[in-house]
Amino acid sequence: MTDKTPTAVAVASSNITVVKDSDGRELHIKKLNTLEGAKLTRACGDAASNQPYMIYATLAASVRQIDDTPMQFPKSVDQVESLIGRLDDAGMEAVARWAESLAPQNQDDVWSAAKN
């Protein structure tokens, strides 16, 4: 017998990380896969050539759920910007901290990540 809820089991098996932002919201975050990255680039259109914009867009698109509300993967610049606006500073900062935690911490980690 397990004490995990069905939601906890689903989250554990889906590579989703749950973090809280400074507003107390639970953000369910998942790293974009290759196809999602391509779709996001297409959705951003001309804005895809703007690297700082794509950092915001990628962080926002990584959010799969806010509290109990699932987030639709953005299919246009308007949807990307709506999601960024919904996350606001508190949400974007929490997602950025999560993304930083995925980055290699030293040169050995960089080589290890590159090989995998």
N, C-alpha and C positions, 0 to 999 in steps of 0.2 A: 504494500500500500504506500502511496506517495502523498506528500502534503503539498505538492505543487498544483497550482490551478492550471486549467487548460491553456490559459493565456501565457502563463509562465513557461509551460512546456513548449508552446509554439514559438515564443521569443527565443528560447534557448536553442532550438533547432534551426533557426533561420538566420543566424549571424547578425541579429539585430542587437544593438546596444541601447539601453535606456539610460538617459541622463536627465537631470533636472536643471532647468535654467534658473536664473536669479529671481524670476517671477513665480517659481514654484511649479511650472508646467513640466510634465514628463514628455520628453522628446524621444521617440523611437527612431533610431538612426541606423542606416545600413550603407556601407560603401557601395558606390555605383559599380556595376559590372561594365564590361566593354560595350555591350549593346546599349545600355542605358547612357553611357557617356556619349556614344554616337548620336543617340536620339536627342540628348540634351543639346549637343552642338547644333544639330539641325533645327531644333526648336528655337534656339537663340538667334538664328539667322546671321545678319551682319554683325550683331553684338558678339558673336563667337570669336571674332578676331581681337576683342578687347580682353586681355588676360585678367586684369583686376575684376572685370565684370564676371568672367567665367569662374573665378574663385568663389564669388558670392553665389552664383547660380549653382555651382557644383555642391557647395555646402548646403544650400537650401533644398536642392533636389534629393539630398541624402536623407532628409527627414521623411519618414514613412507614416508617422502618426504623431499627433499632438494630443496629449492626454488620451481621451477615448475616441478621437476623431481621426480616421484614416486620411492621409493626404494623397491626392491624385498626383501621379508623376506629371510634371509640367510639359505641355505640348506647344507652348508659345512663349514669347517674351512677356506678354501680359500675365500669363500664369506664373512664370518665374518670379516676376516682380511682385505679384500678389502674395506668393509664398514668402518671399523675403520680407515684405511688409508685415505679414502675419507673425513671422518669427521675431521681427524687430531686433533691437540691440541685444536683449537678454537671450533670445533664442539663438541668434547668429553667434554670439560669444560662446555659448555652450557647445554648439556644433563645431566651432573652430577649435576649442580645447580638445574635443574628441578627435578631430582630424590630426591635430598636433601629436596626440598620443600614439597615432599609427605610424608617424614618421620615424625612420631610423635615427638613433641617437648618436651614433659615431660611425667612422669609416668602415669598421668591420660589419656593422649592421647594414650599411649601404650595399656592400658587396654581397652579403648574405641575401638581402632582399632582391638584388638584381639577379641572383642565380635561381631564385624560386619563382 
